[in-house]
Amino acid sequence: MSISAQDVNKLRKATGAGMMDCKKALVETEGDFDAAITLLRKKGQKVSAKRADRETTEGAVFVQTNSDDSTGFLIALGCETDFVAKNDEFLALGKELLSIVSSKSIASVAALEAEKLANGESVADGIIGLVGKIGEKIAIIDAISVSGDTVVPYLHSNNKLGVLVSLNKKGDSIVDAGKDVAMQIAAMNPVSLSKEDVPADVVEKELALGREQAIEAGKPEAIVDKIAQGKLGKFYKDNTLLEQAFVKDNSKSVSQMLNDLESGLTVNSFKRVAIG
């Protein structure tokens, strides 16, 4: 049967699928518009299923804060190739997802996938549709919100690394300090906020490594544990945010830098998400 360009364009606008895919769907369904939409969705599901085991090593991170900087939001949207990570429709989807997260204070992937896009589709169905159109796996890697007196976002220039850092005071100088701390987190990738927050299994692993190194170096048994504790202390200084040397002035720790700026100023929490 003859399919008009007007019908093809109408289906394209409704689904976002390519012109040729829309024409094929209308031909297969003999011009039944609703059936063509279903067919295109099934195509997306098939592509999605075929590529389910693929790695999403590329993608983009999206960050923003609310109007008073008391809550920050972060979305990480993954794909298979850098080419798709720069695709306009992929980026538009990420921005729309960030808008949903910020407007509804969503903080989990499952909750986000159940929300509706502007076209009325669920987020999950919208992603399947884009997978069918683009032809590679797309997945929400993370959906995060962070709250505090001041929340500062940071997005690295490649759009593949984002940070949210929450501080316990307000003010312009606090925002500036937060930017410095956020960039420190991006560059140094601390394992936790402070040594008290380091997981017990990580502490035990570092102590065991320290003991092993001391024994291999031929140190006396009586001081092996002391050496291991010393190495653990160095691990804390290198890998916990508040004890790390501040990158702009390594004569101070991050904690000291913040307290020198304003007494009692500190970081409540942070989130760092990197793709790839």
N, C-alpha and C positions, 0 to 999 in steps of 0.2 A: 504494500500500500504506500501511497505518497505521504510523506511526513513534511510538513511545512517548516520553514526556517523559524517562523514565529513560535511554533510548538516547541521546537528544539531550544530556542532561547528562553522560553518560559520554564522549561525543565531545568535548564542550566542555572537560572536565577534561583530556583527553588532548592536545588541540591548542591550547587557549587561544582558539580562534575563538569568534565570537559565536553566540548561540543560534540565530538565524535562518539563519546560514551553515551551522551544523551540521545543522539540520533539512533544508535544501535539499540538502546533500551526501548525507545518508542517503536521501532520496527518490530522488535521481538514481542512486544506486548500489544501490537496492532493499534497503536495510538492511545492506549489506556494510560492516562497520565498517572493515576495513583499506583497502578501496577508497575509502571516504569520507575517510580520512586522506590518502591519495594525492591525491584530488581537491582537498582544501583546500590541500595543499602546492603543487599545480600552479597554483591560483588565486593564491597568494602569488608564485610565480615570474612569472606573467603580469603582475601589478601591478608587481613589481620591474622587469621588463624595460621596461614602459611608462614608468616613471618614472626610468629609469637616467640620463637626461641632465638631470634636475632638480638644482638646487643645494641642498646641505645647509647653509643659512646660519644655521640655528638648531640647538639641541642642548644638551648638558650635559657638563661635565667632572667627573671623579671622581678624587680623589687620596687616598693613604694611605701610611704607612710601615710597615716591619716592626717587630717588638717592641723592637729595640734602636736603632732610627732609623738603621741603617746603609744601608738601601736604601729608596728611595721609588718609588712606582708611580703612573702617571697614565693614565687612559683618557679619550678624547674621543669621544663618540657624537653623530653629527649627524643632523638631520632637517630637514624643510622649514619647519615652523611652530613658533612659540613654544607654541601650544596642545599640540602633541604633546610638546614638550620638557618639559612639566610633567605629562604623562600618567603615571599610576602604573606601568603596565606598562613603559613606556619607561625610567623611572627604575630600576625593579627589574632590567631587563636590564643597564643600565649598572653597577649595583652588583654583579651577578653576574659580569660581565666583569672588573671590577676585582678581585674575589675570585680569579678564575682567574689573572689576570696576577700577582697577589701570591703566590699559592701555588706557581706554577710558574716564576716569574721570567721571564715572557715579555716580549719587548721589540720585537715587530713585529706589524703588523696581520695579515699572512699567517699567522703562527704562531698567533695568537689565533683566527682564523677556523676553523682546523683542530681546535681543542680542542672538548671536549664540554660541553654545558650539563647542569644537574642532571637534566633530563628525558631525557637520552641522545642528544638531537639534537646535531649539530655546531653550533658558533656560527653558521656561515654559513647553515645551514638554519633555525636559530631566528630569525635576522634576517629571512629571507625570509617565514617564517610570520607574523611581527609586521607586516611590510610589507603582506601580504595582509589582515590583520585591520584595521590602522589606515588603510591606503589612501594612504600617502605614503612617499617614499624614506627609508630609515634606513641609515646607514653608519657603520662605525668609522673615524673620522678619524685617530686616533693611538693607539698603545699604547707607553708609554715606561717604562723603569726607569732610575734613577740611583743610584749607590752612592758611599759615602765614609765618613769617620769619623763625620760627622753629616749626615743629610739632613733638611731641613726642608720640609714641604709648605705651600702656600698656595692657598686656593680663594676667589676673589672672590665677593662676596655674590650676584651674579646667576647663579652656577654656570656661567658661560660662559668663564671664564679661570682657568687653573690654573698653578702654578709649583712646580718642585722645585729646590732649591738644595743643593749638596753642599759642606760645609766640611771643613777638614783637621784639626780638633781636636774633642774631646768636652767636655761639661759643660753645666750649666744655662744659664750665661751665653752659651755658644756657640749654644744653641737660640734664645735670645731675640734674639741678633744675627742669626741666620739668618732669623728671622721678619721683622725689619726689612729685610734684604736681599731677601727674597722679595717683600715688598710694593713695594720699590723697582723690582724687575724687572717686576712687574705694571704699575706706573704708568709707568715710563720706557722700557720695551721696548728694552733695549740690543741692538745688533746682534751683539755678541760679548762674551766675558769680558774680554779685554784687547786692546790695539792690535795685538799680535802675532797675534791670532786673526782679525783682519778679513780677509776674502777679498781676494786680489790684485786682482780685477776691481773691487771696491768702492773700493779705494785709488786705482786708476787713474782711476776715474770721478770721485772727489772732487778729485784733482789736476787733471784736465782742466777740471772746473768752476771750480776756483780760478783757473787760468790764464785761462780765458775771461772771468771776472768782472774780473780785473786788467786785461786788455787793453781790455775795454769801458769801464773806468774811466779809461783813458788813462795807465796806469802805464808807466814806462820798461821796455823789453824786458829790460834787465839785471836787473831785480828781480822779474819776473813769476814765475819759479820759486820765489823766496824767499817771495813772497806766497802762492803756492799751498801751499807747505809749512806756512805759518802757519795757513791755513784748514784744512788736514788735521789739524793739531794740535788745533784747536778741535773738529773733527768727532770726534776720539778722545775728548775730554773730555765731549762731549755724548752720545756713542753707545756707548761701551764701559763695561761695568759697573764695573770697578775704578777707572777714571778719572773716572767721573761724580761730581758733587757729591752727597754724602749728603743725602737729602731732609729728614732731621730736624736736620741741622746742615751747611748748605752751605759752612761754612768749611773742611770736610774732604772729601776724596774718600772713596768707599766703602773703598778700600784702606787709607787712613789711619785711618778709623774702626775697622776690624777690627784693625789692628796696634796701635792704642792700647788696645784692649780686652785683647788678649793678643798678645805679640810673636810674629810669624810666622803669626798667624791669617790665612787667606785663603779665597777661594772656589775650589774645584777645577773645578766645572762647574755649569751650570744649564740647565733646560729651561723654556720658557714656551709654553703652548698656549692660543690664543684661538679661539673659534667666532664666526663672523660678521664 
